Amino acid sequence: MKQSSVRYLGPIVAVALGLLGGCGRKGQKECDAYLAKDLECGAESYKGLDETEKKQAADLVRAFCLEAMAGDAKGAPNAEVEKMANEMLATVRGKVACASAATCEQYRACEQAVDAKTAQ
């Protein structure tokens, strides 16, 4: 992540988590499937984490997923943060679709394709 992007991570997380409190359970089924596939196949993301850290990481993934499925980042502190948050949420929505992959190899390839599309 670029250094300039890092300074926006806190506000983006705050916006995503803040908005999460106001949304319903839209996307719960999809997010549960995505999280299960991510825990199964995204082992590198969770490598070296103890159980508490793994749960915290999973909770953050779930929160971002639910927010992504619920809509956009309305209420962001400024237009630049809103744009970055919406791009991040679109990436998460793209990755949620990867949960339907039959194998972990297909899942990882799908996530890489989503990341490549986002990088353009």
C-alpha positions in Angstrom: 0.0 0.0 0.0 1.3 3.4 -0.8 2.4 5.6 2.1 -0.2 8.2 1.1 -2.9 5.6 1.2 -2.0 4.4 4.6 -3.0 7.7 6.2 -6.6 7.1 5.0 -6.8 3.6 6.3 -8.0 4.7 9.7 -10.8 6.9 8.5 -11.8 4.3 5.9 -12.1 1.6 8.6 -14.0 4.0 10.9 -16.4 4.8 8.1 -16.9 1.2 7.2 -17.4 0.1 10.7 -19.5 3.1 11.6 -21.9 2.5 8.7 -22.0 -1.2 9.6 -23.9 -0.4 12.7 -26.7 1.2 10.7 -27.1 -1.6 8.2 -29.2 -4.7 8.5 -28.1 -8.2 7.7 -28.0 -7.7 4.0 -25.4 -10.0 2.5 -25.0 -12.1 5.7 -25.2 -15.4 3.8 -22.7 -14.3 1.1 -20.4 -12.9 3.7 -20.5 -16.1 5.8 -19.6 -18.1 2.7 -16.8 -15.7 1.8 -15.4 -15.8 5.3 -15.5 -19.6 5.4 -13.7 -19.8 2.0 -11.2 -17.1 3.1 -10.4 -19.0 6.3 -10.1 -22.3 4.4 -8.1 -21.0 1.4 -6.6 -17.8 2.4 -4.2 -19.5 4.8 -1.4 -17.0 4.2 -3.5 -14.2 5.4 -4.0 -15.9 8.8 -0.6 -17.5 9.0 1.2 -16.9 12.3 -1.9 -15.5 14.0 -3.0 -16.9 17.3 -6.7 -17.7 17.8 -7.6 -14.3 19.2 -5.9 -12.5 16.4 -7.5 -14.8 13.8 -10.9 -14.1 15.2 -10.2 -10.4 15.2 -9.1 -10.6 11.5 -12.1 -12.7 10.6 -14.4 -10.1 12.4 -12.8 -7.3 10.4 -13.3 -9.3 7.1 -16.9 -9.9 8.0 -17.5 -6.2 8.9 -16.0 -5.1 5.6 -18.0 -7.7 3.7 -21.3 -6.7 5.3 -20.6 -3.1 4.6 -19.7 -3.8 1.0 -22.9 -5.8 0.5 -24.9 -3.1 2.1 -24.0 -0.2 -0.2 -21.4 2.5 -0.2 -19.4 4.8 2.0 -21.9 7.7 2.4 -20.9 9.9 5.3 -17.2 9.7 4.7 -15.3 12.7 6.0 -14.4 14.0 2.5 -14.7 13.1 -1.2 -11.3 11.5 -1.4 -11.9 9.2 1.5 -15.3 8.3 0.1 -13.9 7.5 -3.3 -11.2 5.3 -1.7 -13.7 3.6 0.6 -16.1 2.9 -2.3 -13.2 1.4 -4.4 -12.3 -0.8 -1.4 -15.9 -1.9 -0.9 -16.2 -2.7 -4.6 -13.1 -4.9 -4.4 -14.6 -6.7 -1.4 -17.8 -7.3 -3.4 -15.8 -8.7 -6.2 -14.0 -11.1 -3.8 -17.2 -12.2 -2.2 -18.1 -13.7 -5.6 -14.9 -15.8 -5.4 -16.5 -17.8 -2.5 -18.3 -20.0 -5.0 -15.0 -21.4 -6.4 -14.9 -25.1 -6.2 -11.2 -25.3 -5.1 -8.8 -23.2 -3.2 -6.7 -22.7 -6.4 -9.7 -21.3 -8.2 -10.5 -19.1 -5.2 -7.0 -17.7 -5.1 -7.0 -17.1 -8.9 -10.4 -15.4 -8.6 -9.1 -13.1 -5.8 -6.0 -12.3 -7.9 -8.2 -11.4 -10.9 -10.2 -9.0 -8.7 -7.0 -7.4 -7.3 -5.6 -7.0 -10.8 -8.8 -5.4 -12.0 -8.7 -3.0 -9.0 -5.1 -2.1 -9.7 -5.9 -0.8 -13.2 
